[in-house]
Amino acid sequence: MPDADVLVIGAGAAGIAAARALVAAGRSVLVLEARDRVGGRAWTIDTPEGAFDAGASWLHSGRTNPLTPLARGLGVTLADHDALGDEITFVGPRRASPAEVAARDAAQAGFYAHVKAAGPGPRGVPIPTGPWGPTIAAWAGDLISAAPLAAIDLHDFTANALDPPNLLPEGGFGHLVARLGGGLPIRLSCPVTALDWSGPGVVAQTAAGPVTAKHAIVTLPTPLLLDFAFSPPLPVPQQAAAEALPLGLLTKVLLPAAGADRLDVVPFSVVDRQIAPGETLVTFLLWPFGQPHALGFVGGPVAWALADQPPSATIALMRAEIAARFGARGESAFDWGRAIVTDWGRDPWSRGAYSHARPGQAAARGVLGTPLDAARRVILAGEACHPTLAGTVGGAWESGLRAAAMITG
Ligand SMILES: Cc1cc2nc3c(=O)[nH]c(=O)nc-3n(C[C@H](O)[C@H](O)[C@H](O)COP(=O)(O)OP(=O)(O)OC[C@H]3O[C@@H](n4cnc5c(N)ncnc54)[C@H](O)[C@@H]3O)c2cc1C
């Protein structure tokens, strides 16, 4: 007798969604998770300054996001971020004038209209030009997509554009995902080192011995999939799809307030600046839910370069960017010695933040989610498999539900 009908590898959003659906359908399930916690790339760290979401923060496309009703069902407050706070843009050391803000908004709308109107054919996302071009490119690429626009397939970019409302769950997105995994049969600190699917079922190897099941749902991030010991190996189409869907990097920094000065900025405000070609765009979210902290964001190649240096290098960048906008008063507003820098790029269980399709590879997401065999013994799930919500918790969740439905019929 196998140990379970279905083995789920990974207790992130995809694995939790799959396991919940399978349990609800009366299947026996076992979830094996490498880390000593659930949630994967949705992870809330509790700090004296409040909940810090080191990974996912927002429920994007909030009206259709599968997590929205689940969060409400648990009584979690969802703040509509688009309706809260100010968007504060700096041009050099001063705030942008209303005319400059209007020019930026028009340039941004023009960029999105241009990419949406693009015809078929493999290519990267076109780079916006003009005085606001570098800022818009860095925002839509390095920060939102965690990779430069030129490295992203145009059609994948438009298919996965994030719609408002963007909802912030009070108390932390990671805690919400962990609560949704409550009561499931999850073995923590149990990395799977190999998966044999050569026989009628599957056999997973762990340090505690082999685990057998009729089916496996594998939710590993794409860089890990490529190195994972499948036997027989990952079929060529899924292997090529995983290669076509690398993870970009977004680094978040928690900046605890040093005192009572809130810089005359209201809670939930986003602070960015106009950048010149070659400059790095760093954005800040100040005082979410009125908590005494800010979040700094840096993404793309600069985030990867910083990941090779000590955290102090990222903190120094954040400090310089705060100083450029708020001067010495801004520097004094934060306790720089207690800043926390995320490290998803070197984390052995993620090796990046979230996926994008390389130019010409928009079809890869569908291929990745196709069962490895006709008997559906092994099905891959996870954010990279979703055609329209890739890179998000909602997409990971739906991919897990879809994989479970392929087994339950
Ligand atoms: C900095 C950052 C910001 C983000 N912001 C947002 C946001 O605002 N909104 C949003 O919706 N999304 C956001 N995301 C993306 C979102 O977090 C992910 O898309 C989503 O959580 C991925 O879920 P998953 O289940 O596909 O993968 P994961 O969460 O990575 O789950 C996979 C699990 O598999 C485990 N695992 C790996 N290898 C093994 C093994 N060999 N054996 C057993 N277990 C293994 C891992 O430990 C992990 O728990 C962000 C991500 C990052 C990093």
PDBQT file of the ligand as one rigid body, heavy atoms in Angstrom, charges set to zero:
ROOT
HETATM    1  C1  LIG A 501      10.089  39.476  -2.647  1.00  0.00    +0.000 C 
HETATM    2  C2  LIG A 501       8.840  38.885  -3.235  1.00  0.00    +0.000 A 
HETATM    3  C3  LIG A 501       7.714  39.671  -3.397  1.00  0.00    +0.000 A 
HETATM    4  C4  LIG A 501       6.538  39.133  -3.920  1.00  0.00    +0.000 A 
HETATM    5  N1  LIG A 501       5.421  39.904  -3.978  1.00  0.00    +0.000 NA
HETATM    6  C5  LIG A 501       4.238  39.322  -4.317  1.00  0.00    +0.000 A 
HETATM    7  C6  LIG A 501       3.016  40.013  -4.116  1.00  0.00    +0.000 A 
HETATM    8  O1  LIG A 501       2.996  41.138  -3.630  1.00  0.00    +0.000 OA
HETATM    9  N2  LIG A 501       1.860  39.383  -4.470  1.00  0.00    +0.000 N 
HETATM   10  C7  LIG A 501       1.856  38.093  -4.960  1.00  0.00    +0.000 A 
HETATM   11  O2  LIG A 501       0.767  37.552  -5.238  1.00  0.00    +0.000 OA
HETATM   12  N3  LIG A 501       3.010  37.416  -5.130  1.00  0.00    +0.000 NA
HETATM   13  C8  LIG A 501       4.186  37.982  -4.801  1.00  0.00    +0.000 A 
HETATM   14  N4  LIG A 501       5.338  37.275  -4.878  1.00  0.00    +0.000 N 
HETATM   15  C9  LIG A 501       5.325  35.962  -5.537  1.00  0.00    +0.000 C 
HETATM   16  C10 LIG A 501       4.707  34.854  -4.668  1.00  0.00    +0.000 C 
HETATM   17  O3  LIG A 501       5.279  34.887  -3.405  1.00  0.00    +0.000 OA
HETATM   18  C11 LIG A 501       4.953  33.522  -5.351  1.00  0.00    +0.000 C 
HETATM   19  O4  LIG A 501       4.515  33.576  -6.703  1.00  0.00    +0.000 OA
HETATM   20  C12 LIG A 501       4.196  32.373  -4.682  1.00  0.00    +0.000 C 
HETATM   21  O5  LIG A 501       4.287  32.441  -3.283  1.00  0.00    +0.000 OA
HETATM   22  C13 LIG A 501       4.775  31.062  -5.196  1.00  0.00    +0.000 C 
HETATM   23  O6  LIG A 501       4.083  29.964  -4.625  1.00  0.00    +0.000 OA
HETATM   24  P1  LIG A 501       4.493  28.497  -5.096  1.00  0.00    +0.000 P 
HETATM   25  O7  LIG A 501       3.700  27.558  -4.285  1.00  0.00    +0.000 OA
HETATM   26  O8  LIG A 501       4.430  28.412  -6.569  1.00  0.00    +0.000 OA
HETATM   27  O9  LIG A 501       6.045  28.363  -4.753  1.00  0.00    +0.000 OA
HETATM   28  P2  LIG A 501       6.796  28.449  -3.315  1.00  0.00    +0.000 P 
HETATM   29  O10 LIG A 501       6.094  29.405  -2.433  1.00  0.00    +0.000 OA
HETATM   30  O11 LIG A 501       8.197  28.689  -3.637  1.00  0.00    +0.000 OA
HETATM   31  O12 LIG A 501       6.569  26.974  -2.743  1.00  0.00    +0.000 OA
HETATM   32  C14 LIG A 501       7.395  25.897  -3.087  1.00  0.00    +0.000 C 
HETATM   33  C15 LIG A 501       7.748  25.151  -1.807  1.00  0.00    +0.000 C 
HETATM   34  O13 LIG A 501       8.546  24.017  -2.150  1.00  0.00    +0.000 OA
HETATM   35  C16 LIG A 501       9.516  23.866  -1.141  1.00  0.00    +0.000 C 
HETATM   36  N5  LIG A 501      10.597  23.034  -1.669  1.00  0.00    +0.000 N 
HETATM   37  C17 LIG A 501      11.539  23.399  -2.567  1.00  0.00    +0.000 A 
HETATM   38  N6  LIG A 501      12.325  22.341  -2.835  1.00  0.00    +0.000 NA
HETATM   39  C18 LIG A 501      11.845  21.297  -2.116  1.00  0.00    +0.000 A 
HETATM   40  C19 LIG A 501      12.230  19.932  -1.991  1.00  0.00    +0.000 A 
HETATM   41  N7  LIG A 501      13.270  19.400  -2.663  1.00  0.00    +0.000 N 
HETATM   42  N8  LIG A 501      11.524  19.127  -1.133  1.00  0.00    +0.000 NA
HETATM   43  C20 LIG A 501      10.468  19.626  -0.447  1.00  0.00    +0.000 A 
HETATM   44  N9  LIG A 501      10.072  20.917  -0.535  1.00  0.00    +0.000 NA
HETATM   45  C21 LIG A 501      10.753  21.732  -1.378  1.00  0.00    +0.000 A 
HETATM   46  C22 LIG A 501       9.928  25.269  -0.791  1.00  0.00    +0.000 C 
HETATM   47  O14 LIG A 501      10.551  25.357   0.465  1.00  0.00    +0.000 OA
HETATM   48  C23 LIG A 501       8.568  25.993  -0.852  1.00  0.00    +0.000 C 
HETATM   49  O15 LIG A 501       7.951  26.008   0.424  1.00  0.00    +0.000 OA
HETATM   50  C24 LIG A 501       6.517  37.770  -4.330  1.00  0.00    +0.000 A 
HETATM   51  C25 LIG A 501       7.643  36.978  -4.162  1.00  0.00    +0.000 A 
HETATM   52  C26 LIG A 501       8.799  37.517  -3.622  1.00  0.00    +0.000 A 
HETATM   53  C27 LIG A 501       9.984  36.623  -3.407  1.00  0.00    +0.000 C 
ENDROOT
TORSDOF 0
